[in-house]
Amino acid sequence: MELDVENAQVTILMNDSNKVYVVAMTKEKLEAVTTAIKLATEYAIPTTKTQMELVEFLVIN
C-alpha cells in the first residue's frame, strides 16, 4: 500500500538525551510545519509499527 501523503497525519516528536518529547504549538504553526513536511517528502519507508510501538522503541533505546 502506498502512502497518501496529502491525507496523512504528521506526528512530531523531539528526542533529547534519550528522552522523547511530544511537540506542542499553535494550530497555525502546526499547519505550516505539516505542509512543509508533506511538500518536502520524497520517500516514505513503512516501518510496520504503530505510533505507540515507535514511541516505546524510542523511549527504550
C-alpha positions in Angstrom: 0.0 0.0 0.0 1.3 3.4 -0.9 1.3 6.4 1.4 -1.3 9.1 0.7 0.9 12.0 1.7 -1.9 14.6 1.2 -4.2 12.9 3.7 -1.5 11.5 6.1 -1.2 12.8 9.6 2.1 14.3 10.6 3.4 13.5 14.1 6.2 15.5 15.6 8.5 14.1 18.3 11.7 15.6 19.6 14.4 13.5 21.2 17.0 14.9 23.6 19.3 13.0 25.9 17.4 9.7 25.1 14.1 11.2 26.1 11.2 11.7 23.7 9.0 14.7 23.8 5.7 15.4 22.1 5.7 18.9 20.5 3.0 21.5 21.1 2.4 24.6 19.0 -0.4 26.8 17.7 -2.7 25.4 15.1 -1.3 27.8 12.5 2.3 26.8 13.2 1.3 23.1 13.1 -0.4 23.6 9.7 2.7 25.3 8.4 5.1 22.6 9.6 2.8 19.9 8.3 2.5 21.4 4.9 6.3 21.9 4.7 6.9 18.2 5.7 4.4 16.9 3.2 5.8 19.0 0.4 9.4 18.0 1.2 8.6 14.3 1.5 10.3 12.3 -1.3 10.2 8.8 0.1 8.2 7.3 3.0 9.5 4.0 4.2 6.9 1.8 6.0 8.1 0.7 9.5 5.2 -1.9 10.0 5.0 -0.4 13.6 2.2 1.6 15.2 2.8 5.1 16.6 2.8 3.7 20.1 5.3 0.9 19.2 7.6 3.5 17.7 7.3 5.7 20.8 8.0 2.8 23.1 11.1 1.9 20.9 12.4 5.4 21.1 12.0 5.7 24.9 13.7 2.3 25.5 16.6 2.9 23.1 
